[in-house]
Amino acid sequence: MKLTDLRGILQYIPRFRDKIFVISLDGAVVAGENFSNLLLDIALLRSLNIRPVLVHGAAHQIVSWSEKIKQAASNTDGGGITDENTLQMAIHASTMVTHQILEGLSNSDLRGASTNAIIAHPKGIIRGIDQQWTGKVERVDSALLEVLISKDIIPIISPLGFDGEGRTFRVNSDSIALAVAKALKATKLIFITTEDGLIYENQLIRQMAVNELDERLQKQPGGFAADSLSKAQHAAEACRWHVPRAHIINGGVVEGLLAEVFSNEGIGTLIYANEYQQIRQARKKDTSALVQMTRGSVANEELLKRSKSAIEKHIGDYYLFEIDHHPIGCVALHVYPEQKTGELAFLYVHPSHENQGIGRKLIQFVENRAKELQLNSLFLLSTQAFAYFHTKAAYQEGSPDDLPPDRRKKYDANGRNSRVLIKRFA
């Protein structure tokens, strides 16, 4: 994303103004070369009246410290047993990371405060084994965090929790970030890691509805890379608890945080509550967007050219696929009631969202709509995508003689010699 593309940024600002973003930084990200740039990105978010809350891990620093003092750590990520020595390493490492973040915020003229907002209790005995100083979030002192936020102070939360008796526990930072996002009713939970996003069966997930992610976690959790599983589980729970968006991005990408927040494409993985995507009927004010969006496909003769007036005249036939209220795909259904058939037309998906199943969803939407209208069949005309419709969508080849009379006249007049494909429902 180019920071000079102010229009691309400005369209998001009204939606995000005064909203809380919980940003979870892995310890390895804080130790990385791009960390200073990440803090500049966070400073920009704050300048746009977005309210960041920072949670950080310390696994990378615990490993480094244990090597330096030549003492093995019982666990580094807060997920296993934490003995007394490891707890002390965690306290030391967490303090260093918090200090580094505070230094970076000061360099950007931002105020930050380290907090004891995580109230924890011992994780206890799991499968007969005492987890010792490993803790579990009991609650979040959201009142404390809200006071800091209201005073324009960025809360910094370490992977440590405290109980009412003054004891400290090592707590997994992913679980802390989730608890904070839920308590503050955050608009976004952003995990910043050293990976490009969620990796499932060696493939990067670009975006996924929470119900689809839940299904994968239940049926085949082993499909996730080891570094992805915890992020996947916590992202899914966040969306189930009404955090609208959870992101997992690579903290080593320059301007990656801004690209994830201020663009449709993003750079990593987006997990969304189900209202994030929708197919809706187009309105007259969408006409220009439809023409502009499909301009390239029309130029490549993949789609038949349509004027604004022609689209406006039949605007009720057109549908938009939106992500976060931004159109990235479209389709049309033109009905021929006398023949009880319809034409699937004007199918388009923006290149940035290809190979994500959006085209198939648009086709399925039109087919469902045709059945609701009690049509017996659908037809489509294609010059370049007929193989896709035949193999992926089960359309069978027909001929121009299968077209309704009015559509046959237009077919003969335009000279495109499109292939005719048909799907019958009866």
N, C-alpha and C positions, 0 to 999 in steps of 0.2 A: 504494500500500500504506500502511495506517495503522500507525504504529509502536505504537499502542496494541493492535493485534491480536497480542498476545504468543503466543497459541496457534499462530497461523500461523507465527511465527518459531521457536518452541520445537521444533516437529516436525522442523525441519531441523538443529538444533544437534548432536544425537548423530552424525549422518552427516558433518557438516563439522568436528567437533572435531579439532584438531591436523592438519588437512589444509592443504595449500599452495594458495593462489590466486595465480597470476601475473596482475597487473593492469597493463595497458599503457595509458599515458595519452598521447594525442596532445598535442603542444606547444600547439595551440590550445585544448585543454581546460584545461590548466594556466593559460593566460592568461584563461580565461573567468570570468564572474561567479559561477558555481556551484562553483568549485574548492574554496573553503573548506568548503562543505557536503559535497563528495566526500570530503575528508579526514576529516570527522566520521563519514561512513559507514564509511570504512576503520578509524577508531578503534573503531567499534562492532564491526566484524568481529573486530578483534584482541581486544576485551574478551570475545568469545564463544569465545576460544581457536582462532580461525581464523588461519592464518599467511600474511599477505600479503607478496608480493614485488613491488616497484614497478619497472616499466620505463617510461621516458618518451621521447618524441620531442622534437624541437626545430625542426621545419620552420618553424613559425609565427614563432619567435623569430629564426631565421636570416634570414628575409625582413625582419623588422622591423629587425634590426641592419644588414643590407646597405643598406636604405633610409637608415638614420641616417648611416652612414659613406660613403654614395654610392658603393658598390662592388657590382657585380652578382655574385651567387652562381652558380657553375656548375651546382649542383643543390641542392635543399633537403631531399629526403627520403632521401638516402643510396642512391638507386637508380641514379644516373648518374655522370658523371665528377665527381670532387672535386679541384679544383686547390688549390694551396697557400693562396691567399687564402680560399677557401671552407672549407677545413679549419680555419683560424684562427677564422673566423666560427662554425663548428660547435662548436669548443671553448669559445669565449666564451658562445654561446647555451646550450649544454648545462650549463655551470657555473652560469649564472643560474637555469636551470630546477631543477637539483638543489638549489640554495640555497633556492629558493622552497618546494620540497617539504619540505626539512628544517625551515624556519621553521614551516610548517603543522603538521608532526608535533610539533614542540616545543610548539606552542600547545595540542595535545591530550594533552600529557604522554607522548608516544610517542618512543622512541629510534629513530633511523635512522642509516644509514651509507652514504656513497657508496663504491662499490667499483670495482676494476679486474678484475672477474671474467670479463670477456669477452676471451678470447684470440682474436685475429683475424690474418688474413694478407691481403695485397693481393688484390683481386678480379682483378687482372691485365689481360690484353688480351682484349677482347670484340669480335669481328668486326673485328679489326685495329686497334681503338682502345684505347689504354692508359687504364684507369680511374683512374690516379694514386693519390690518397689515399682512394679508396673501398675499404672492406674487406669481408671476408666472415667470418662466425663460424667459427673453427676448432674451438674447444671452449669449454665453460663451466667455470669453476673452482667446481664444485658443492660441494667441501669447504669453501671459504671461505664460500659462502652458507649452508651448513648450520650452520656454527659461529655465524654471526650470528643465524640463526633460533633456534637452541637457546638463545642468550643473550637472547632477546626483543628483538632489534634488527631493524628492518625494513630489508632491503637496498634500496638505490636504485641502479638501473642506467641509465646514460645511453646515448645512441646512439653510443657510441665504443668501439672495441676497441683492444687493445694487443698488440704482438708481443714476442718475446723479446729484441729489440734496443732496446726502449724507444720504439718508434715508435707513433704514434697514427693510427687510421683512422676515417673516418666510416662508420658501419654503419647500415643500415635498422633502425629500432626494432621493426617487426613481426617481422623475422627474429630479432632478439635475444630478443624475448618468446617466440617459438616455441622457440628453442634452450633458454632457461631453463626453460620449462614441461616440455620433454622431459627435461632433465637432472635436474630435481628431482622428476619423476614427479608433477606437479601434478594436483590434482583438477579445477581449472578454469583456463582461460585466458580472461581478460576484456579485450577491446579497448574502451577508452572513447574515443569519437570525437565529432565534431560532427554526425554523421548519426544517424538513428533506428535504423539497423541496415544489413543488406545490402540493397541495392536492385538488383533484377533486372527488366529490362524495365519500368522505372518503377513497380515494385511492391515493397513491403517484404516480405521473407521473414521470417515470424515464427519458424518452426522447420523444420528439415530434417535428415534423416539424412545422414551424411557421404557415403554412396554416391550419393545423389541430387545432392548438391552437386558431387561429382567429375564426375558425368555432365554437368552443366551447364557446368562449367569446361572439360571436354574438347570438348564439342560446340559451345558458343556462349559463349565467354568475353566476347565483345563485348556480351552482354546485361547484363553488370554495369556499374553506374555506375563512372566512373573512380575515385572515392574508395572504392569497395567491393571492387574486384578484388583488391588486395593482402590485405585482411582476409579475403576469401573463400578465397584460396589458402592463407594461413597457418592459418586456422581448420581447413580440411580436412586439412592435413598434421598438425596437432596431434591430431585425432581418429584419424587413421590410426596415429599413434604412441602410442596408448593414453592420451591425455589425454581423459577421458570427455566433457567438455563444453567447448565454446568459445562465448563470448558476444560479441556486438557491440552496444553500447548508446550512447545519446546522453548525454554527460556534462553537458549543460545541463539535464537533468530533475532536479528536486529529489527526493531520496531514490530516484533511479532505480537506483543500484547495489543498494540494499537490496531494492527491488521486484523486480529481476532475480534476485537470489540467493534470496530468501525467499518466492517465490510461484510457483505453477504457470504463471500467465499471462505474467509477465515484462513488459518494456517494449520490448525490442529483438529481436534475432535470436539464436536458439539453434541451434547445430550440435552434433549429438550422435552419439556412437558408437552402433551399431545396437541395443545392449542397452537403450538408454534407454527405448524404448517396448515394450510387450508387451501382448498380449491373453491373458488367463488365465482359467481356470475359476473361478467364484466359490466361496467357502467360506462356511460358516454365519456366521462372524464378520463377513462382508461384508453381511449382510442389512440392517442399519441404514443402512449407507452407500448401498445401492441405493435404499432407501425415501427417504432424505433427499435424495439427488442428483436424483431424478426427481419430487420433490414438486411443483415448479412446473408441469411438463408434465402431471401428473395433474390439477392444479387447472384447467389450461386445456383439459382434455379431449383433449389430444393423445395421452395414454397411458391405458390402462385401469388403474384403481386395483387394486393388489394389496396384501394384508395381509402383515405380516412372516411370519406362520405359513404363508401360501400360498407365499411365496417360499422359505422354509426347506424346505418339503415337497418342492420340486422344484429345490433349489439347484444340482443338477448341470446344469440346463438353462441357467443364467445365466453370462455371461461379462463380464469387466471389461476396459476399455481403460485402461491405466495410463501415466502419465508420471511418471518418478522415484518410482515406488511410490505415486502418488496417483491414485485413480480419477477419470477425467474423462469416461467414456463407458461404455455397457453395451448388451448385446443378449441375447436369449434364443432358443434353438432348442428347441421342443417337438416331439417326434417321435411320429408315429402309425404304428407299424410295420405294422399290418394293411393300411393303405392305401399304405404305402411313400412317405409324404409327411411334411413337417415344416412347422411354423409359425415364421416369422421374426417375433419379437415383442420388445417392450420396448426398441426402439432409441432411444438417447438420447445426445446429446453436449452437454457443458456449453457454455453460450453463449460463454464466453471462448475456446473452441477451435473454434467453428463456422467453416465455409468453409475448412477446412484438410485436407479429404479424410478425416477420421477416420470419419465416418459410412459413407463408401464402403468403407473398410477393414473395418469391422465387418460390413457386408453381405457383402463378399467372403469374410470368415472363415466366416460361417454357411453360405454357399453351398459353400465347400470342405469344411466339416465334413459337410454333407448328402451330398455326393458320396462322401466317405469311408465314410459309413454306408449307401451304395448306395440312397439315396432317389431316387425318380423325379422328384420335384418339391418345390417350396417354395410356400407360400402366406403371405399376410399380410393383415391387416385394418387399414384406415387411414381416419380421418375427415378428416384435414387434409393429409397428406403424400403422397396417392396420385399427384399429378402428378410429384413427385420420383421416386418409385419407377418410374413408367411411363417417364419421359423419360431419367432418369439411370441407372437400374439394369435397364432392359429387362424389367420385369414387365408382364404383360398382364392386362387386366381380366377377371375371372371373375364368378361369381355365388354366392350362399349355397349353391346346390345342389352346388357343387364342394367344399364342406367335408366333412371326416369327420363321421360321425354325432354323435359326442360333442361335437365343436367346434360343430356346427350347433345343438345344443341350447343351448349357452352363448351363441351369437350371437343366437338368438331371444329369450333371456331378458334380456339386458342392454339391449336397446332402443336401442343406439347407431347402428344402421343404417350400420355401417362399409362402405366399399367393399372388395371382395375382389379381390386381385391375385395372380397366379400366375406362376411361372417353372418351365417343364418342362425336365428335363435329358435325357430319353430322345429 
